[in-house]
Amino acid sequence: MPEFWAEATNSIEIVKKSKSERTKSHQLRNDIDNVINAIVHEISEAWAKTNQALDRRVAEMLEAKEKLQTHLHKVTFLLTKKLGCKIIVRVCKFLSIL
């Protein structure tokens, strides 16, 4: 009879330990899900900020390009008007600036 009780007691301990391990496993899965969700959120924010910065930089570059082209046209116009040289227009056309 003592062997039976020893086995029964051992079985109860095994069941308790199993339940405890399942609880720990469940908590670990929840923790992992939380970390993954936090990382996804951080990556999404970083992606959005990078896109915003890139959009700003593209806008700055386009604005700078437009200012340079406007300035080039003014300079070209003044040079051709002042010097009366059509050679400047030919050179600019050759260089595909106008």
N, C-alpha and C positions, 0 to 999 in steps of 0.2 A: 503494500500500500504506500509506503513512503516514496517509492519511485514514481508512482502515479502523481502524487502531490508535487513532487519536484518537477516533473514534466509540465504539469498544469501551471505551476508558478512560473516556470521558464517560458511557457507559451504566452502567459499574460504579459511578461516583461517584453517579449518579442513584439507583441501587438502594440504595447505602449511605445516602444522604441520606433516601430514602423510608423505609427501615427505622428510621432514627434518629427521624424525625418520627412514625412510627407508635408507637414506644416512648414518646415524649414525650406523644402524644395519649392513649395508654392510661394513663399515670401521671396525667395531668390529670383524666381521667374518674374514676380511683380517688380522687384528692384531692377532687373535687367530691362524690362519693358519701359520703366520710367527713365532709365539712363538713355536707352535708344531714342525715346520720344524727345528727350532734352537735346540730344545730339542732332536729331533731324530738325528741330526748331532752330538751333544755333546755325546749322548749315544753311537753312532757308533764309535766315536773317542776313548772313554773310553774303549769300548769293544776291539778295535784293540790294544790299548796300553796294556791292561791286557793280551791279548793273546801273544803279543810280550814278555812281562815280564815273562809269564809262560813258553814260549818256551826257553827263555834264562836260566831260572832256571832249567828246565828239562835237557838242554844241560850241565849245570854246574854239576848237580847231576850225570849224566851219565859219565862225565869226571872224577869226583871224585871217582865213583865206579870203573871205569877201572883202575885208578891209585892205588886204594887200592887192587884190585885183583892182579895187576902186582906185587905190593910190597909183598903181601902175598905169591905169587908163588916164588918170589926170596928168601924170608925168609924160606919158607918150603924147597926149594931146598938146600939152604946153610945149614940148620939144618940137613937134611937127609944126605948130603954129608959129613959134618963135624963130625956128631955124628955117622953116619953109622946106624942110628936107622930106622928100617922100621915101628916102632910103630907110629912115627909122621905121616907117610903117611896113616896108618890105621885110626888114630884119625881124620885126615883131611877128609878122605873119609867118615868116619862115620858121621862127621858133615856136609858132602856135600859141602865142601869148594873147593876141587879140581875138 
